[in-house]
Amino acid sequence: MARIGFEAQRIYRAKKHGMDFVALELLKALSKLDKDNEYFVYVNEGEDPCFQSEDNFHVIVHKAPYPIWEQLWLPKRAKVDKLDLLHCTSNTAPIWLDVPLMVTLHDVIYLEKNPLFAPGYTPYQRFGNMYRRWVVKTAIPQANRVLTVSQYEVGNVLRFLPQIKDRLHVLYNGVGAHFRKITDPHQLDTVRQKYYLPEKFVMFLGNTDPKKNTENTLKAFALIAKETNYSYKLLLGDLDKQFVKNILDRNNLSDLFNYIHFTGYIKNSDLPAILSQAEVFLYTSLRESFGIPIIEAMACGTPVVTSSVTSMPEVAGDAAMFADPTRPDDIASATLRLLSDTVFRNQLIEKGLERARLFNWENSASQLIDHYRELT
């Protein structure tokens, strides 16, 4: 039995995002599959204690700002718990560590452009990216093993860290079991009322990060709205109204604001019911290392338009419509076909359901356990 530390610093925060859900879903799957190793799960204090100590899993909670939590408290705690291996799950790791280290490096976007000068980032995002830039260059070369989430991202990582080639492996993400086509009228209606969903809508999940391509997606929706006589609204999850209004105003699209529906933060447990009611799901990023929402939408029977660049073709296979994310007219054309061609739409939905079955967290966790065995 090995003593494995599992860094899950952010899983207790109320508003979780990509890497937080990856860590949480892997933990849930590991707790089902692995009764042999002993796990020490390190978490920062938060409002949502979504994973608790049980059997061979011990949750240790410590409250501190992230850099202090990671660089000072975590290595001390790893030593106290006499770990055989520490797995840091979210790009960064302690620079000084007395135990073997494995890191999941989801992406290296912060190494590609200097965050101090790249346009479009908030001060918080700039600080986070500068911290990652410093830590990754220092800590990752020391890791015994590094995982990343796609073959596409392998190439990016090796451009900046060629010395880890023999220690770099791909571990694909999965999709939560609760992502499925929701048909229960009560569940659908409950979510519809909770988020005041419009009758017919196209869905886009983005944020203020420039890579999410919000501006070009809004331009594309302007073309879609005009072509469909404004029959659909664009549903935006967790995007600030003023941020969107500023984009529309500078592109002379102010009137489009009335056809955009803002939900605020969407609970992950509510996403399947919303996706199940969306006419099309747009995932039109300029750059992704994986793109879990692509698979989540497919699992809910929602046709997907995604970008023809970076990792997205690798993840979507032949089960999505692809568009050039720099061309709003291309995004609009792909979306309009799915809104108008019922036969093609249904074919793509079936392909999406089949594609989504290839990605599940228990498969990922099983492969992760193999990595642990090799290192302990």
PEWOQUI-V31647 format. One record per backbone hydrogen bond with DSSP energy under -1.0 kcal/mol. NH is the residue of the N-H (numbers start at 1). CO is the residue of the C=O. E is the energy in kcal/mol with one decimal. If there is no record, write none. Layout:
((NH | CO | E) (NH | CO | E))
This chain:
((4 | 38 | -3.0) (5 | 85 | -3.3) (6 | 40 | -3.0) (7 | 87 | -2.9) (8 | 42 | -2.8) (11 | 8 | -1.5) (13 | 10 | -1.6) (16 | 14 | -1.1) (21 | 17 | -2.0) (22 | 18 | -2.0) (23 | 19 | -2.2) (24 | 20 | -2.3) (25 | 21 | -3.0) (26 | 22 | -2.3) (27 | 23 | -2.1) (28 | 24 | -2.3) (29 | 25 | -2.2) (30 | 26 | -3.0) (31 | 27 | -2.5) (33 | 29 | -2.0) (34 | 30 | -3.1) (38 | 2 | -3.0) (39 | 56 | -3.2) (40 | 4 | -2.7) (41 | 58 | -3.1) (42 | 6 | -2.2) (43 | 60 | -2.5) (44 | 9 | -1.8) (48 | 12 | -3.1) (50 | 48 | -2.5) (54 | 57 | -2.0) (57 | 54 | -2.8) (58 | 39 | -2.6) (60 | 41 | -3.2) (62 | 43 | -2.4) (69 | 65 | -3.1) (70 | 66 | -2.8) (71 | 67 | -2.9) (72 | 68 | -2.1) (73 | 68 | -2.1) (74 | 69 | -2.4) (76 | 72 | -1.1) (77 | 73 | -2.5) (78 | 74 | -2.6) (79 | 75 | -1.6) (80 | 76 | -2.2) (81 | 77 | -2.5) (82 | 79 | -1.1) (83 | 78 | -1.8) (84 | 3 | -3.3) (85 | 3 | -1.3) (86 | 100 | -2.3) (87 | 5 | -3.2) (88 | 102 | -2.7) (91 | 104 | -2.6) (102 | 86 | -2.8) (103 | 145 | -2.0) (104 | 88 | -2.7) (105 | 147 | -3.5) (111 | 108 | -1.8) (112 | 109 | -1.0) (113 | 109 | -1.0) (117 | 114 | -1.7) (118 | 114 | -1.9) (126 | 122 | -2.5) (127 | 123 | -2.4) (128 | 124 | -2.4) (129 | 125 | -2.5) (130 | 126 | -2.3) (131 | 127 | -2.5) (132 | 128 | -2.3) (133 | 129 | -2.5) (134 | 130 | -2.1) (135 | 131 | -2.7) (136 | 132 | -3.1) (137 | 133 | -1.4) (139 | 135 | -3.9) (140 | 136 | -1.3) (142 | 139 | -1.3) (143 | 140 | -1.6) (144 | 101 | -2.2) (145 | 101 | -1.2) (146 | 167 | -2.9) (147 | 103 | -2.9) (148 | 169 | -2.4) (154 | 150 | -1.3) (155 | 151 | -1.3) (156 | 152 | -1.2) (157 | 153 | -2.8) (158 | 154 | -2.4) (159 | 155 | -1.0) (161 | 157 | -2.7) (164 | 161 | -1.9) (165 | 162 | -1.4) (167 | 164 | -2.1) (168 | 165 | -1.0) (169 | 146 | -2.4) (171 | 148 | -3.0) (179 | 176 | -1.9) (180 | 178 | -1.1) (188 | 184 | -2.4) (189 | 185 | -2.7) (190 | 186 | -2.5) (191 | 187 | -2.0) (192 | 188 | -2.2) (193 | 189 | -2.4) (194 | 190 | -2.2) (195 | 191 | -2.1) (197 | 192 | -2.2) (202 | 233 | -2.7) (203 | 280 | -2.7) (204 | 235 | -2.7) (212 | 209 | -2.1) (213 | 210 | -1.7) (217 | 213 | -1.8) (218 | 214 | -2.4) (219 | 215 | -2.1) (220 | 216 | -2.1) (221 | 217 | -2.3) (222 | 218 | -1.8) (223 | 219 | -1.3) (224 | 220 | -2.2) (225 | 221 | -3.3) (226 | 222 | -1.9) (227 | 223 | -2.2) (228 | 224 | -2.0) (229 | 226 | -1.1) (230 | 225 | -3.7) (233 | 200 | -2.0) (234 | 259 | -2.4) (235 | 202 | -3.2) (236 | 261 | -3.0) (237 | 204 | -1.4) (238 | 264 | -1.3) (244 | 240 | -1.9) (245 | 241 | -2.9) (246 | 242 | -2.5) (247 | 243 | -1.4) (248 | 244 | -2.5) (249 | 245 | -2.8) (250 | 246 | -2.0) (252 | 249 | -1.5) (253 | 248 | -3.1) (256 | 253 | -1.9) (257 | 254 | -1.5) (258 | 255 | -1.1) (259 | 256 | -2.3) (260 | 257 | -1.4) (261 | 234 | -3.0) (263 | 236 | -2.1) (270 | 267 | -1.6) (271 | 267 | -1.0) (274 | 270 | -1.5) (275 | 271 | -3.3) (276 | 272 | -2.2) (277 | 274 | -1.3) (278 | 275 | -1.1) (279 | 201 | -2.9) (281 | 303 | -2.6) (282 | 203 | -3.3) (283 | 305 | -3.0) (286 | 211 | -3.4) (294 | 291 | -1.5) (296 | 292 | -2.1) (297 | 293 | -2.4) (298 | 294 | -1.9) (299 | 295 | -2.5) (301 | 298 | -1.9) (302 | 297 | -2.2) (305 | 281 | -2.6) (306 | 321 | -2.8) (307 | 283 | -1.1) (308 | 323 | -2.0) (311 | 288 | -1.3) (312 | 309 | -1.2) (315 | 311 | -1.9) (316 | 312 | -2.8) (317 | 313 | -1.9) (319 | 316 | -2.0) (321 | 304 | -2.8) (323 | 306 | -1.9) (327 | 324 | -2.0) (331 | 327 | -1.8) (332 | 328 | -2.6) (333 | 329 | -2.3) (334 | 330 | -2.1) (335 | 331 | -2.0) (336 | 332 | -2.9) (337 | 333 | -1.8) (338 | 334 | -1.5) (339 | 335 | -1.6) (340 | 336 | -1.3) (341 | 337 | -2.9) (345 | 341 | -2.6) (346 | 342 | -2.5) (347 | 343 | -1.9) (348 | 344 | -2.4) (349 | 345 | -2.2) (350 | 346 | -2.1) (351 | 347 | -2.1) (352 | 348 | -2.4) (353 | 349 | -2.3) (354 | 350 | -2.0) (355 | 351 | -2.6) (356 | 352 | -2.6) (357 | 353 | -1.0) (358 | 355 | -1.7) (359 | 356 | -1.5) (364 | 360 | -1.7) (365 | 361 | -2.9) (366 | 362 | -2.3) (367 | 363 | -2.0) (368 | 364 | -2.0) (369 | 365 | -2.4) (370 | 366 | -1.4) (371 | 367 | -1.7) (372 | 368 | -2.3) (373 | 369 | -2.5) (374 | 370 | -1.9) (375 | 371 | -1.2) (376 | 372 | -1.1))
